[in-house]
Amino acid sequence: MITFILPGYSPKNKSWTDEVAKNIKKNIKVEGQIRPVYWDHWQDEAQTFKPQEKADLITRHAKGDMINIIAKSVGTLVAALIVKEIPEQINKVILCGIPTVSDDRLKISKDAFSSFPPEKIVVFQNQKDPFATDIEVKEFMRKVNPKIVVKSMPRGDHHYPYYEKFNELLES
């Protein structure tokens, strides 16, 4: 089992990625490896972020292993692309802070999650996330797969420090 942690776009997300990795290691007996992903453009601004390329790279790294995904912000798009490519290898998916509820994102999410087992995925969305509110994301996910649970969290920012809740899903 490999647990991939897919952060948001900004380099500020490195600390979130590291915290998730540390808290998953500390609080859960995850078989296999925990792999925090650091986007190339954090180190080299000349690098262009291409979600499909990132999904393809992670899919190749999975090498047929079962995987968990914990994703935040733009990482949720990469997660959807991975699930679309290798749904049979996905154990659990945690999506945090879906940043947009656009028609393009809806199509990708439907392709990935419309027939994905809803008990294997949870979405955490802060009530007043500045990119998309919990109400917007609940409506969006209802169109994707109405059985997927969206947990509304009582924050007004785009930070998702819900490590204990992540562990609960991974342990179930």
N, C-alpha and C positions, 0 to 999 in steps of 0.2 A: 504494500500500500504506500502510495506517495500522496502527501498532502501539499498541494501547491497554494501559495498565498499570493494573490494577484492584486497589487495595489492600485491606487488612483494614479492619475497622470503626473501630478506635481511631485517634485523631489521631496516635498514635505511629508509625503506618504511613506518614506523609508522608515521613519520611526514607528508608524502604525504597523508596517509589515514586520519589523523586528519585534515589536510588542506581541503581536499575534503569535509569531513563531515561538517566542519565549514562553508565553502563557499556555500555548497548546502543549509544548514539551513538558512544562511543569505540572499541568493539571490533568493530562489525559495520557493514557497508555496507547498511543497511536502506533500501530505496527508499521514498520518501515521507516520512511524518511519524511522529514518536513523540509520543503523547499520554498523559502521565500524568493520571490522573483523581483529583481531590480531592473527597471527599464533602462535601456542603453542611453537614452537621451538625458538621463540624470547626470551621467558622467561626461557626455559629449553632445553638446547642443546641436551639432551638425547632423546627428542621427535623427531620422524621421520615425515617429511612432506609427506603426502600421499594425492594427489589431489582428488582422488575418495572419500576418507573418508571425506574430507572437503566439497565436493559437497553434499554428503549424509547428513551431519550434517546441512548444510544450507537449503537443501530441507526440512528436518524435521522441522526446525525452521519456514519455510515459512507457514506451516500448512494450505495450501490451499489459502493463500492470494496472491494477485497480487504483483509482485515484479519488481523493477528496479535493474540493476546491473551496477556498475562502477568498472572496473577491470583494473589492470596494471600488465604487465609482467606475472609471473606464475599465477597470479589471472585470466588472460584471459583463461588459461586452465581450472581452476576451474569453471569459468563462462560457458564455452562450455559444461562441464559435467552437470552443473545444467540445462542449456537450453535443453540438450538432454533428461534429466529426466522429466522435467515439462514444456514443451514449452507452454502449455495453460495458465500457470500462469505468463508468462513473459510479462511485459509491454514494457520496453525499455532496451537496452544493449549498454553500452559504453565500448569499448575495447581500451586500451592504451598500446603501446609498446609491441606488440606481440614479444616474445623473440626468437622464432625459427620457421622456416618454414619447419620442417622435415616431412617425410612421415607419421610418427606416429601422429604428430599433425594435419596433413592434414586430416587423416581419422576421428579423433575426431571432428574436425571443420566441416567437411562435414556432419557427423551424426547430429551435433547440428544445423548448420546454412544453409544447402543447401535448405531447404524448409521453413526456418524462414522468416517472412515478412521483406524484406530489409529496409523498411521505419522505422522499430523499432530498427535498429542497426546502429552504426557508429564506425569506427575504426580511431583512431588517431595514426599516426606513425611519429616519428621525422625523418627528411631526413637522418641524419647520426647517427641514434641510433646504438650504438656499438654492439647490439645483432642481429638486422636485420634492414636493411635500408627500407625506404618507398617504394622503387622500388621492393625490395624482397617481402615485405608484400602485395603490390598491386597485384603482380603476384600470390602469394599464395591465396589471397582472391578471385581472379578471378576464380581460380580452385574450391574454396568452393562455391561461389555464386557470379556471375559477377555483380549482381545488388546491392551488398553491397558497400556503399561508404567508401573509404579509404581517409582520409584527411591527406595530407602531411604537416607536421609542420616544421618550419625553425629552428630546433635545432640540435645540434650535440651530444646530450647526451641521457640518459634514464630517463629523468625527464619529467613529464606530468602535468604542472600546468595550464590546460586549463579549469578552473572552469566555466567561462562564457559560453564557448562553450558546456560544459556538461549541463548547465542549459537550453540552447537553445533546445537541444534535449529533455530533460525531460519535458519541457513546451509545446513541439509541439504535 
